Amino acid sequence: MLTLVIWWSGVLLEFLLLLQGVRGRLLRRFPLFYSYVLFVLAETLLLFGVYRWAPQEYVRAYWIGEYLGLALGSLILFEIYRVALRPFPGTARMVRNLLGLVFALTIAKVLVNHSFGPLWWPARTYDEMERNLRVVQCFAVLAITFVIFAYAIPRNRHLKGILAGYGLFVAGSIVQLSFRTYLAESHQHLFVYLEPLLYLLVLCIWTAALWSPVAEPSHSPSPLEIAAEDHAALVSRTQQDLQNIQLGLPGAARR
């Protein structure tokens, strides 16, 4: 009974998140985040249907959904960096490329390790991949949090809510994966409730943070940005002056 209550509560919160994303016109600002929420909602409903009407296909559908969900969930970090570092597009692009490279190397390492084994088990491969990715995500969350506060980067309740919820989800996942490794089989049933409850708490944080519209944070250009703009204008004016001089030289020679 408790499992069904947690399950339907999560479905309701995901639906409310998507509804507010449409009403508040947040889909354009956080497309990857809302794509992840939509995927989880669709996956949950699909697995429910498969379990009820085609139980023989449930295991395959479950593991396909788990791997896709892990990949899409990692994209939320790219969204956070893109929005938080919007005033610094060059830095944001460099960080996103670096994160993409680290994620790709992490996934490749896990796949290579398991491809040479005698048997390939989706659960074991997924657990190792999730553990490694969550550790990378944890450092990425700590890094962007430090940068935001150290350099006073403008942020609003929406961005802070997404970052707080996802940071809690990553930290809780690492703790659960660590305990799951060392706990006996007799205690594994605890995670049947702990994992959905953690995700339900994250959904509550996201729903509360994104429910009300907020104004976009204003960004005052830094002295470095102003200097870059002045330099670009100076270069443009210099090029125009040189072109005018070149056009005037033949006439000057005739005179």
HULINKA-V514509 format. One record per residue. N is the residue number from 1. RES is the residue in one small letter. PSI is psi in whole degrees, 0 to 359 (none if undefined). D_CENTER is the distance of its C-alpha to the mean C-alpha in Angstrom with 2 decimals. Layout:
BEGIN
n=(N N)
res=(RES RES)
psi=(PSI PSI)
d_center=(D_CENTER D_CENTER)
END
This chain:
BEGIN
n=(1 2 3 4 5 6 7 8 9 10 11 12 13 14 15 16 17 18 19 20 21 22 23 24 25 26 27 28 29 30 31 32 33 34 35 36 37 38 39 40 41 42 43 44 45 46 47 48 49 50 51 52 53 54 55 56 57 58 59 60 61 62 63 64 65 66 67 68 69 70 71 72 73 74 75 76 77 78 79 80 81 82 83 84 85 86 87 88 89 90 91 92 93 94 95 96 97 98 99 100 101 102 103 104 105 106 107 108 109 110 111 112 113 114 115 116 117 118 119 120 121 122 123 124 125 126 127 128 129 130 131 132 133 134 135 136 137 138 139 140 141 142 143 144 145 146 147 148 149 150 151 152 153 154 155 156 157 158 159 160 161 162 163 164 165 166 167 168 169 170 171 172 173 174 175 176 177 178 179 180 181 182 183 184 185 186 187 188 189 190 191 192 193 194 195 196 197 198 199 200 201 202 203 204 205 206 207 208 209 210 211 212 213 214 215 216 217 218 219 220 221 222 223 224 225 226 227 228 229 230 231 232 233 234 235 236 237 238 239 240 241 242 243 244 245 246 247 248 249 250 251 252 253 254 255)
res=(m l t l v i w w s g v l l e f l l l l q g v r g r l l r r f p l f y s y v l f v l a e t l l l f g v y r w a p q e y v r a y w i g e y l g l a l g s l i l f e i y r v a l r p f p g t a r m v r n l l g l v f a l t i a k v l v n h s f g p l w w p a r t y d e m e r n l r v v q c f a v l a i t f v i f a y a i p r n r h l k g i l a g y g l f v a g s i v q l s f r t y l a e s h q h l f v y l e p l l y l l v l c i w t a a l w s p v a e p s h s p s p l e i a a e d h a a l v s r t q q d l q n i q l g l p g a a r r)
psi=(315 322 318 322 315 317 309 329 319 318 317 315 322 320 318 321 314 321 315 329 323 314 318 5 44 351 323 328 325 62 321 321 312 333 321 315 318 320 314 319 313 320 317 312 321 316 325 316 319 318 327 321 344 64 335 340 4 316 315 314 323 312 327 316 322 315 318 320 322 320 314 324 326 333 341 324 319 323 316 314 321 316 316 322 23 322 348 74 324 314 318 318 318 317 318 320 320 316 317 319 316 316 316 317 322 314 317 320 315 315 320 319 321 342 340 2 162 328 145 120 124 321 313 317 317 316 316 318 317 317 314 317 321 324 316 317 323 314 324 320 316 322 313 327 316 316 318 315 325 323 11 47 131 138 155 185 327 308 317 322 316 316 316 316 316 324 318 319 317 314 316 323 319 318 315 316 323 314 324 330 325 344 151 166 331 343 2 337 343 328 346 330 325 316 311 325 321 314 325 320 319 318 323 318 314 318 316 321 326 2 319 140 149 156 150 135 133 149 117 129 138 163 326 318 320 318 322 318 318 321 317 318 321 318 318 316 321 317 320 318 318 320 320 321 317 321 330 345 317 319 322 325 323 327 none)
d_center=(32.09 29.44 27.01 27.65 27.22 23.78 22.85 24.19 22.78 19.21 20.14 21.63 18.72 16.32 19.10 19.52 15.89 16.28 19.75 18.85 16.19 19.16 21.68 19.86 18.74 15.10 14.03 14.73 12.83 9.50 10.12 6.91 6.39 10.10 10.30 8.64 11.11 13.81 13.48 13.87 16.73 18.37 18.12 19.73 22.49 23.10 23.50 25.83 27.89 28.04 29.12 31.80 33.20 32.39 31.90 32.82 29.59 27.33 26.54 25.56 23.39 21.75 20.77 19.58 17.26 16.06 15.24 13.53 11.46 10.45 9.53 7.60 5.78 4.94 3.68 1.00 2.88 4.82 4.99 6.03 8.22 9.53 10.65 11.89 13.70 15.00 18.52 18.25 17.21 18.80 16.99 13.54 14.59 15.96 13.01 10.69 13.71 14.22 10.85 11.45 14.94 14.31 12.14 14.91 17.62 16.41 16.39 19.64 21.28 20.83 22.07 24.98 25.99 26.30 27.80 30.96 31.57 34.33 32.11 28.49 26.99 23.64 23.25 24.02 21.84 18.82 19.50 19.78 16.70 14.58 16.43 15.94 12.20 11.89 14.25 12.39 9.17 11.81 13.35 10.34 9.88 13.67 13.94 12.00 13.89 17.06 16.72 16.18 19.23 21.31 21.29 21.17 18.42 18.70 16.25 16.89 16.52 13.63 11.32 12.99 12.65 8.92 8.85 11.93 11.04 8.00 10.30 13.11 11.63 11.05 14.49 16.16 15.14 16.62 19.69 20.20 20.00 22.44 24.83 24.74 26.03 28.98 29.95 32.73 32.51 34.26 31.36 28.57 29.06 27.51 23.99 24.80 24.52 22.28 19.10 19.44 20.47 17.46 15.13 17.68 17.53 13.77 14.53 17.42 15.52 13.14 16.31 18.38 16.12 15.57 19.09 21.06 20.66 20.59 21.74 19.68 20.14 22.92 22.76 26.06 26.42 27.01 30.32 28.71 27.27 30.69 32.47 30.40 31.25 34.89 35.05 33.84 36.44 39.09 38.46 38.72 41.96 43.41 42.80 44.49 47.43 47.91 48.02 50.60 52.68 52.65 53.77 56.55 57.97 60.12 61.80 62.46 64.15 66.47 67.47)
END
